[in-house]
Amino acid sequence: MAFLDVSTFFAALLMYVDPLHLSIALGPLAVYLLLLGLLNLSTRPFLTTGARDTAALGLAISGFAVAGPMELFLPEPAAAQFGGYVWLLLLGFYALCLMLLVLVLRPRLVIYNVTADQLRPILADVVSGLDPDARWAGESLTLPRLHVQLHVEPFAAMRNVQLVSAGPRQSFRGWRRLENALADALRATKGQVNPYGISLIVFGLLMVLCVTWGLVSNTGTVEHALREMLRH
């Protein structure tokens, strides 16, 4: 009975949504949610840069860009000249825009599976070794020798903490040294599993199931829609 209810739901959904475009939109997002869920279920803190975090999010929503504005504003002259290869140009343009966004962002570090209370003593030990002149002011930290100023921003719901740059004058080399030293210190730290990761995995699996159902049960419609996308 439950299987019939799920199949009926997917069948009703696919009556209003093109299965090909639904798969393109949800596919990358499903992979992102699954990876993020597994990351949150780990017992080890995970450190990444704001650039990599933003790039991963940009890849996750790339399917929506392809199925939405890219096809809606498809340049007809370019499509007539390059045919289906115009999609490579559009994807390249999206990648360049994402790279530009990543490059102009201020330095930032994201640490998953750790709370602010757990991170603060670890961060204090790290910065004391990097810069003896480091100064705390509430949740803000200044490392004058590294030319780094940051603010600690916890996100309790996702059990992660961000170290966000404060002020325009920042040294990328200093941030790199801080990242490497903090990553080494976190290897010896054990965190707690974030139950929120289970919901991310459930949503990711539901999206995978929806995409698979749409592709398998509507092969003719998917083939026709794909030819329509590559009609030029």
Backbone as CSV, one residue per row, in Angstrom:
resi,resn,N_x,N_y,N_z,CA_x,CA_y,CA_z,C_x,C_y,C_z
1,MET,0.825,-1.206,0.000,0.000,0.000,0.000,0.865,1.264,0.000
2,ALA,1.929,1.256,0.801,2.818,2.420,0.847,3.479,2.648,-0.500
3,PHE,3.880,1.531,-1.171,4.514,1.662,-2.483,3.547,2.268,-3.483
4,LEU,2.246,1.852,-3.394,1.252,2.405,-4.305,1.057,3.893,-4.054
5,ASP,1.084,4.292,-2.798,0.935,5.715,-2.480,2.098,6.523,-3.038
6,VAL,3.326,5.999,-2.896,4.500,6.701,-3.414,4.450,6.778,-4.930
7,SER,4.100,5.662,-5.570,4.038,5.648,-7.031,2.958,6.593,-7.538
8,THR,1.831,6.654,-6.828,0.762,7.575,-7.223,1.214,9.025,-7.093
9,PHE,1.967,9.318,-6.022,2.471,10.680,-5.821,3.416,11.083,-6.944
10,PHE,4.363,10.188,-7.293,5.317,10.499,-8.352,4.618,10.624,-9.701
11,ALA,3.637,9.763,-9.946,2.903,9.842,-11.206,2.160,11.169,-11.318
12,ALA,1.543,11.603,-10.212,0.838,12.886,-10.227,1.808,14.044,-10.403
13,LEU,2.982,13.940,-9.770,3.981,15.002,-9.896,4.471,15.129,-11.331
14,LEU,4.716,13.985,-11.982,5.261,14.005,-13.332,4.226,14.417,-14.369
15,MET,2.951,14.478,-13.967,1.933,14.981,-14.885,2.094,16.478,-15.101
16,TYR,2.678,17.168,-14.145,2.808,18.619,-14.215,4.244,19.077,-14.469
17,VAL,5.208,18.182,-14.296,6.613,18.549,-14.449,7.264,17.623,-15.462
18,ASP,8.018,18.206,-16.382,8.758,17.418,-17.360,9.819,16.590,-16.634
19,PRO,9.814,15.258,-16.795,10.773,14.425,-16.046,12.228,14.740,-16.358
20,LEU,12.538,15.138,-17.587,13.924,15.455,-17.927,14.391,16.700,-17.174
21,HIS,13.593,17.749,-17.225,13.978,18.977,-16.534,13.981,18.785,-15.016
22,LEU,13.064,17.961,-14.521,13.063,17.664,-13.091,14.343,16.939,-12.689
23,SER,14.793,16.018,-13.532,16.023,15.277,-13.242,17.242,16.187,-13.298
24,ILE,17.270,17.067,-14.289,18.396,17.998,-14.405,18.459,18.931,-13.196
25,ALA,17.290,19.378,-12.734,17.252,20.323,-11.616,17.591,19.656,-10.286
26,LEU,17.041,18.467,-10.058,17.187,17.831,-8.746,18.419,16.948,-8.622
27,GLY,18.979,16.488,-9.746,20.116,15.576,-9.683,21.305,16.122,-8.900
28,PRO,21.875,17.264,-9.305,23.019,17.811,-8.551,22.671,18.161,-7.107
29,LEU,21.453,18.654,-6.881,21.054,19.014,-5.518,20.954,17.776,-4.634
30,ALA,20.467,16.668,-5.196,20.371,15.425,-4.431,21.750,14.940,-4.006
31,VAL,22.711,14.997,-4.919,24.079,14.582,-4.587,24.649,15.478,-3.489
32,TYR,24.400,16.768,-3.590,24.895,17.719,-2.583,24.304,17.423,-1.207
33,LEU,22.996,17.161,-1.151,22.356,16.880,0.131,22.862,15.577,0.734
34,LEU,23.088,14.565,-0.110,23.607,13.292,0.394,25.006,13.467,0.975
35,LEU,25.859,14.185,0.259,27.218,14.410,0.758,27.209,15.245,2.035
36,LEU,26.359,16.266,2.072,26.275,17.113,3.263,25.721,16.323,4.447
37,GLY,24.760,15.435,4.171,24.223,14.606,5.239,25.253,13.653,5.806
38,LEU,26.025,12.999,4.918,27.084,12.104,5.384,28.139,12.867,6.175
39,LEU,28.422,14.085,5.738,29.403,14.916,6.438,28.931,15.237,7.854
40,ASN,27.641,15.521,7.999,27.101,15.860,9.316,26.954,14.645,10.226
41,LEU,26.927,13.457,9.643,26.836,12.246,10.453,28.204,11.735,10.880
42,SER,29.251,12.397,10.425,30.598,12.000,10.824,30.892,12.493,12.239
43,THR,31.776,11.788,12.918,32.163,12.194,14.276,33.432,13.036,14.278
44,ARG,33.968,13.314,13.118,35.181,14.113,13.016,34.853,15.499,12.477
45,PRO,35.404,16.551,13.078,35.223,17.893,12.510,35.808,17.966,11.101
46,PHE,35.144,18.697,10.254,35.581,18.855,8.864,35.733,20.332,8.566
47,LEU,36.908,20.723,8.108,37.200,22.129,7.816,37.311,22.325,6.314
48,THR,36.670,23.357,5.826,36.788,23.727,4.421,36.786,25.249,4.320
49,THR,37.168,25.738,3.174,37.190,27.183,2.967,35.831,27.667,2.472
50,GLY,35.582,28.949,2.644,34.354,29.521,2.131,34.264,29.418,0.622
51,ALA,35.412,29.471,-0.058,35.419,29.357,-1.515,34.937,27.982,-1.949
52,ARG,35.458,26.939,-1.319,35.034,25.585,-1.679,33.577,25.349,-1.293
53,ASP,33.158,25.891,-0.166,31.776,25.734,0.276,30.816,26.401,-0.705
54,THR,31.163,27.594,-1.156,30.328,28.306,-2.125,30.332,27.609,-3.474
55,ALA,31.490,27.102,-3.899,31.573,26.386,-5.170,30.699,25.139,-5.150
56,ALA,30.704,24.415,-4.034,29.866,23.216,-3.923,28.387,23.573,-4.002
57,LEU,27.997,24.663,-3.355,26.605,25.106,-3.422,26.246,25.541,-4.839
58,GLY,27.183,26.208,-5.517,26.936,26.613,-6.896,26.732,25.425,-7.818
59,LEU,27.500,24.357,-7.612,27.309,23.139,-8.399,25.975,22.479,-8.066
60,ALA,25.565,22.567,-6.796,24.311,21.937,-6.384,23.105,22.567,-7.071
61,ILE,23.141,23.867,-7.283,22.002,24.548,-7.903,22.192,24.744,-9.400
62,SER,23.254,24.172,-9.950,23.509,24.337,-11.387,22.390,23.732,-12.224
63,GLY,21.788,22.646,-11.732,20.695,22.036,-12.482,19.511,22.966,-12.642
64,PHE,19.216,23.747,-11.609,18.118,24.710,-11.707,18.443,25.793,-12.733
65,ALA,19.719,26.176,-12.803,20.120,27.182,-13.794,19.960,26.643,-15.208
66,VAL,20.303,25.358,-15.406,20.189,24.756,-16.739,18.729,24.604,-17.137
67,ALA,17.920,24.053,-16.229,16.519,23.789,-16.550,15.668,25.050,-16.568
68,GLY,16.171,26.126,-15.965,15.391,27.352,-15.899,15.898,28.442,-16.814
69,PRO,16.678,29.386,-16.291,17.069,30.560,-17.086,17.906,30.241,-18.314
70,MET,18.762,29.208,-18.261,19.587,28.912,-19.437,18.729,28.543,-20.635
71,GLU,17.735,27.681,-20.410,16.879,27.290,-21.531,15.897,28.393,-21.889
72,LEU,15.430,29.125,-20.878,14.469,30.190,-21.142,15.084,31.299,-21.981
73,PHE,16.342,31.654,-21.672,17.016,32.734,-22.396,18.087,32.187,-23.343
74,LEU,17.835,31.026,-23.904,18.777,30.420,-24.843,18.983,31.346,-26.042
75,PRO,20.215,31.759,-26.316,20.458,32.659,-27.458,20.245,31.928,-28.779
76,GLU,19.200,32.286,-29.483,18.845,31.585,-30.718,19.917,31.696,-31.805
77,PRO,20.531,32.885,-32.020,21.584,32.940,-33.054,22.746,32.006,-32.757
78,ALA,23.173,31.966,-31.488,24.266,31.064,-31.121,23.841,29.613,-31.259
79,ALA,22.580,29.311,-30.898,22.087,27.942,-31.022,22.020,27.516,-32.481
80,ALA,21.644,28.448,-33.360,21.576,28.115,-34.780,22.962,27.866,-35.360
81,GLN,23.969,28.551,-34.844,25.326,28.401,-35.379,26.060,27.205,-34.785
82,PHE,25.912,26.994,-33.478,26.681,25.937,-32.811,25.874,24.678,-32.527
83,GLY,24.566,24.713,-32.737,23.752,23.539,-32.478,23.708,23.199,-30.996
84,GLY,23.735,21.894,-30.709,23.689,21.446,-29.322,24.895,21.855,-28.507
85,TYR,25.996,22.209,-29.191,27.206,22.622,-28.466,27.031,23.959,-27.746
86,VAL,25.924,24.646,-28.034,25.687,25.913,-27.347,25.551,25.694,-25.841
87,TRP,25.122,24.478,-25.450,24.995,24.185,-24.024,26.352,24.147,-23.343
88,LEU,27.385,23.732,-24.074,28.734,23.767,-23.503,29.166,25.204,-23.230
89,LEU,28.794,26.108,-24.138,29.122,27.516,-23.936,28.370,28.088,-22.730
90,LEU,27.096,27.713,-22.597,26.316,28.211,-21.467,26.839,27.663,-20.141
91,LEU,27.193,26.376,-20.134,27.753,25.793,-18.915,29.103,26.423,-18.581
92,GLY,29.893,26.707,-19.616,31.164,27.386,-19.390,30.964,28.782,-18.827
93,PHE,29.951,29.478,-19.332,29.651,30.817,-18.815,29.211,30.747,-17.355
94,TYR,28.393,29.745,-17.024,27.966,29.573,-15.631,29.162,29.285,-14.737
95,ALA,30.071,28.427,-15.215,31.266,28.095,-14.430,32.133,29.327,-14.206
96,LEU,32.270,30.168,-15.227,33.067,31.387,-15.085,32.428,32.355,-14.089
97,CYS,31.099,32.472,-14.141,30.409,33.345,-13.176,30.586,32.832,-11.755
98,LEU,30.523,31.506,-11.600,30.713,30.922,-10.272,32.137,31.143,-9.782
99,MET,33.111,30.987,-10.682,34.504,31.228,-10.309,34.726,32.680,-9.916
100,LEU,34.097,33.604,-10.650,34.225,35.024,-10.314,33.652,35.303,-8.930
101,LEU,32.493,34.716,-8.636,31.890,34.902,-7.320,32.799,34.369,-6.219
102,VAL,33.390,33.202,-6.456,34.280,32.598,-5.461,35.505,33.476,-5.228
103,LEU,36.033,34.060,-6.302,37.253,34.858,-6.187,37.030,36.182,-5.464
104,VAL,35.837,36.760,-5.586,35.599,38.068,-4.968,35.105,37.948,-3.526
105,LEU,34.797,36.737,-3.084,34.348,36.569,-1.707,35.487,36.824,-0.725
106,ARG,35.158,37.346,0.412,36.156,37.532,1.456,36.555,36.179,2.039
107,PRO,37.758,36.083,2.585,38.202,34.806,3.168,37.242,34.339,4.270
108,ARG,37.063,33.023,4.311,36.147,32.445,5.298,36.494,30.974,5.474
109,LEU,36.405,30.494,6.697,36.607,29.082,6.997,35.328,28.536,7.615
110,VAL,34.954,27.326,7.211,33.754,26.668,7.724,34.174,25.361,8.377
111,ILE,33.773,25.164,9.622,34.113,23.941,10.351,32.820,23.226,10.715
112,TYR,32.621,22.039,10.155,31.433,21.238,10.428,31.665,20.329,11.637
113,ASN,30.563,19.931,12.270,30.575,18.977,13.393,31.342,19.502,14.603
114,VAL,31.196,20.756,14.886,31.834,21.327,16.064,31.000,22.524,16.523
115,THR,30.962,22.743,17.809,30.258,23.901,18.354,31.259,25.013,18.645
116,ALA,30.743,26.194,18.885,31.623,27.329,19.183,32.392,27.100,20.483
117,ASP,31.734,26.470,21.458,32.413,26.200,22.730,33.550,25.195,22.558
118,GLN,33.373,24.230,21.652,34.435,23.261,21.391,35.573,23.883,20.595
119,LEU,35.223,24.758,19.671,36.231,25.312,18.771,37.089,26.373,19.438
120,ARG,36.508,27.150,20.322,37.231,28.317,20.851,38.559,27.947,21.527
121,PRO,38.625,26.965,22.436,39.940,26.637,23.021,40.929,26.097,21.999
122,ILE,40.428,25.344,21.018,41.321,24.837,19.968,41.869,25.990,19.150
123,LEU,40.987,26.919,18.785,41.409,28.078,18.004,42.374,28.946,18.799
124,ALA,42.136,29.080,20.096,43.036,29.882,20.936,44.436,29.283,20.971
125,ASP,44.523,27.960,21.079,45.839,27.308,21.074,46.542,27.490,19.732
126,VAL,45.774,27.389,18.651,46.363,27.510,17.317,46.905,28.913,17.092
127,VAL,46.114,29.925,17.399,46.538,31.300,17.107,47.668,31.742,18.029
128,SER,47.741,31.187,19.234,48.854,31.545,20.117,50.180,31.052,19.558
129,GLY,50.144,29.937,18.828,51.359,29.451,18.188,51.692,30.191,16.912
130,LEU,50.658,30.688,16.223,50.889,31.412,14.973,51.256,32.870,15.210
131,ASP,50.621,33.487,16.189,50.818,34.918,16.427,50.682,35.203,17.922
132,PRO,51.803,35.396,18.627,51.735,35.695,20.071,51.008,36.995,20.383
133,ASP,50.874,37.869,19.384,50.203,39.151,19.603,48.703,39.081,19.328
134,ALA,48.179,37.883,19.110,46.753,37.735,18.810,45.903,38.251,19.968
135,ARG,44.794,38.914,19.617,43.930,39.518,20.631,42.478,39.123,20.369
136,TRP,41.787,38.792,21.454,40.357,38.502,21.390,39.572,39.724,21.860
137,ALA,38.429,39.948,21.227,37.488,40.982,21.669,36.087,40.415,21.478
138,GLY,35.585,39.740,22.499,34.307,39.052,22.364,34.445,37.867,21.424
139,GLU,33.671,37.887,20.336,33.739,36.825,19.331,34.650,37.204,18.167
140,SER,35.364,38.303,18.286,36.276,38.746,17.231,37.718,38.437,17.620
141,LEU,38.522,38.181,16.614,39.923,37.816,16.832,40.793,38.559,15.833
142,THR,41.893,39.114,16.316,42.845,39.828,15.470,44.212,39.181,15.589
143,LEU,44.810,38.868,14.436,46.166,38.331,14.381,47.016,39.331,13.604
144,PRO,47.634,40.306,14.264,48.331,41.388,13.557,49.512,40.906,12.726
145,ARG,50.227,39.900,13.189,51.387,39.436,12.428,50.986,38.696,11.151
146,LEU,49.823,38.076,11.174,49.332,37.382,9.979,48.452,38.274,9.121
147,HIS,48.140,39.470,9.624,47.228,40.391,8.923,45.873,39.725,8.684
148,VAL,45.354,39.125,9.752,44.067,38.437,9.694,43.173,38.977,10.803
149,GLN,41.959,39.346,10.440,40.935,39.738,11.402,39.683,38.928,11.089
150,LEU,39.110,38.323,12.107,37.963,37.449,11.859,36.949,37.546,12.983
151,HIS,35.769,37.029,12.670,34.677,36.975,13.636,34.142,35.553,13.651
152,VAL,33.914,35.012,14.841,33.415,33.646,15.001,31.890,33.668,14.949
153,GLU,31.318,32.960,13.966,29.866,32.918,13.794,29.387,31.473,13.888
154,PRO,28.790,31.069,15.003,28.277,29.700,15.130,26.916,29.546,14.455
155,PHE,26.642,28.346,13.973,25.343,27.992,13.402,24.891,26.728,14.122
156,ALA,24.158,26.927,15.220,23.844,25.818,16.122,23.002,24.741,15.453
157,ALA,22.075,25.126,14.571,21.185,24.141,13.956,21.958,23.108,13.147
158,MET,22.984,23.546,12.439,23.785,22.637,11.620,25.051,22.191,12.332
159,ARG,25.232,22.605,13.566,26.415,22.273,14.361,27.697,22.585,13.580
160,ASN,27.809,23.787,13.101,29.050,24.219,12.459,29.368,25.651,12.861
161,VAL,30.592,26.032,12.628,31.083,27.363,12.992,31.808,27.949,11.790
162,GLN,31.597,29.229,11.553,32.291,29.923,10.476,33.226,30.971,11.064
163,LEU,34.413,31.032,10.499,35.363,32.097,10.811,35.333,33.061,9.635
164,VAL,34.677,34.188,9.832,34.423,35.137,8.750,35.360,36.324,8.890
165,SER,35.962,36.724,7.784,36.889,37.852,7.812,36.150,39.127,8.199
166,ALA,36.810,39.952,8.982,36.249,41.226,9.427,37.180,42.345,8.977
167,GLY,36.687,43.198,8.107,37.533,44.272,7.588,38.056,43.940,6.202
168,PRO,38.348,44.967,5.409,38.772,44.753,4.020,40.215,44.303,3.861
169,ARG,41.075,44.632,4.809,42.501,44.321,4.664,42.795,42.957,5.270
170,GLN,42.947,41.978,4.395,43.194,40.608,4.825,44.354,40.031,4.020
171,SER,45.117,39.170,4.663,46.218,38.483,3.994,45.781,37.058,3.673
172,PHE,45.724,36.736,2.382,45.326,35.384,1.996,46.371,34.363,2.447
173,ARG,47.624,34.775,2.479,48.664,33.872,2.981,48.454,33.604,4.472
174,GLY,48.074,34.639,5.218,47.791,34.453,6.637,46.607,33.523,6.864
175,TRP,45.572,33.679,6.051,44.416,32.791,6.162,44.798,31.355,5.821
176,ARG,45.679,31.201,4.858,46.118,29.859,4.487,46.878,29.199,5.634
177,ARG,47.741,29.964,6.294,48.471,29.422,7.443,47.511,29.052,8.572
178,LEU,46.526,29.899,8.808,45.535,29.605,9.841,44.745,28.348,9.489
179,GLU,44.373,28.207,8.229,43.630,27.019,7.797,44.432,25.742,8.029
180,ASN,45.693,25.749,7.616,46.525,24.546,7.765,46.736,24.189,9.238
181,ALA,47.020,25.193,10.061,47.256,24.928,11.482,45.986,24.440,12.176
182,LEU,44.857,25.038,11.832,43.601,24.630,12.455,43.193,23.232,12.002
183,ALA,43.443,22.908,10.735,43.130,21.564,10.235,43.945,20.508,10.969
184,ASP,45.217,20.798,11.210,46.059,19.852,11.960,45.546,19.668,13.386
185,ALA,45.120,20.753,14.018,44.632,20.664,15.396,43.307,19.912,15.485
186,LEU,42.468,20.046,14.467,41.155,19.404,14.500,41.231,17.904,14.263
187,ARG,42.347,17.427,13.717,42.465,15.987,13.469,42.426,15.186,14.766
188,ALA,42.861,15.785,15.843,42.863,15.091,17.135,41.579,15.335,17.924
189,THR,40.626,16.016,17.315,39.379,16.345,18.002,38.262,15.434,17.525
190,LYS,37.457,14.984,18.446,36.313,14.141,18.111,35.033,14.893,18.427
191,GLY,34.180,15.010,17.433,32.922,15.713,17.624,31.774,14.757,17.870
192,GLN,30.563,15.238,17.676,29.358,14.443,17.857,28.574,14.406,16.561
193,VAL,27.845,13.301,16.380,27.016,13.161,15.188,25.882,14.179,15.238
194,ASN,25.650,14.837,14.120,24.568,15.811,14.024,23.320,15.116,13.485
195,PRO,22.276,14.937,14.305,21.071,14.244,13.822,20.435,14.920,12.619
196,TYR,20.710,16.195,12.424,20.150,16.917,11.282,20.611,16.306,9.966
197,GLY,21.762,15.619,9.998,22.262,14.983,8.784,21.334,13.908,8.264
198,ILE,20.561,13.276,9.155,19.631,12.229,8.717,18.563,12.820,7.805
199,SER,18.038,13.985,8.171,17.015,14.619,7.333,17.578,15.012,5.977
200,LEU,18.834,15.450,5.939,19.449,15.784,4.654,19.555,14.548,3.768
201,ILE,19.951,13.421,4.347,20.062,12.185,3.576,18.685,11.723,3.104
202,VAL,17.666,11.849,3.958,16.313,11.444,3.570,15.826,12.275,2.390
203,PHE,16.007,13.594,2.454,15.595,14.453,1.346,16.389,14.122,0.081
204,GLY,17.695,13.860,0.241,18.505,13.500,-0.911,18.049,12.208,-1.550
205,LEU,17.735,11.201,-0.733,17.264,9.919,-1.265,15.902,10.065,-1.932
206,LEU,15.028,10.895,-1.370,13.730,11.135,-2.004,13.904,11.776,-3.377
207,MET,14.853,12.696,-3.485,15.115,13.322,-4.781,15.674,12.313,-5.769
208,VAL,16.589,11.459,-5.303,17.137,10.419,-6.179,16.031,9.487,-6.645
209,LEU,15.138,9.101,-5.734,14.023,8.228,-6.091,13.103,8.900,-7.093
210,CYS,12.839,10.177,-6.889,11.977,10.922,-7.808,12.599,11.017,-9.191
211,VAL,13.898,11.313,-9.242,14.600,11.412,-10.520,14.617,10.063,-11.226
212,THR,14.944,9.006,-10.494,15.005,7.669,-11.092,13.641,7.237,-11.606
213,TRP,12.608,7.467,-10.815,11.252,7.106,-11.222,10.858,7.846,-12.504
214,GLY,11.152,9.127,-12.554,10.792,9.900,-13.732,11.508,9.447,-14.981
215,LEU,12.795,9.110,-14.864,13.564,8.683,-16.035,13.156,7.297,-16.505
216,VAL,12.901,6.392,-15.562,12.601,5.001,-15.925,11.179,4.847,-16.451
217,SER,10.232,5.531,-15.837,8.827,5.343,-16.204,8.384,6.211,-17.374
218,ASN,9.236,7.112,-17.825,8.857,8.000,-18.939,10.004,8.120,-19.932
219,THR,10.519,6.991,-20.368,11.673,7.024,-21.269,11.355,7.732,-22.579
220,GLY,10.148,7.507,-23.102,9.778,8.160,-24.352,9.693,9.665,-24.202
221,THR,9.082,10.121,-23.116,8.964,11.558,-22.862,10.329,12.196,-22.644
222,VAL,11.193,11.485,-21.916,12.537,11.999,-21.654,13.324,12.122,-22.950
223,GLU,13.231,11.105,-23.806,13.956,11.151,-25.083,13.464,12.299,-25.951
224,HIS,12.151,12.498,-25.982,11.593,13.593,-26.781,12.034,14.948,-26.231
225,ALA,12.013,15.093,-24.901,12.418,16.358,-24.294,13.899,16.636,-24.520
226,LEU,14.722,15.576,-24.497,16.155,15.763,-24.735,16.409,16.205,-26.169
227,ARG,15.708,15.604,-27.104,15.857,16.029,-28.498,15.383,17.460,-28.680
228,GLU,14.356,17.838,-27.947,13.847,19.206,-28.041,14.873,20.202,-27.500
229,MET,15.564,19.822,-26.401,16.599,20.700,-25.855,17.761,20.863,-26.821
230,LEU,18.095,19.782,-27.532,19.231,19.798,-28.455,18.766,19.961,-29.896
231,ARG,17.607,20.579,-30.066,16.987,20.648,-31.390,17.820,21.427,-32.389
232,HIS,18.679,22.304,-31.876,19.458,23.144,-32.789,20.733,22.438,-33.220
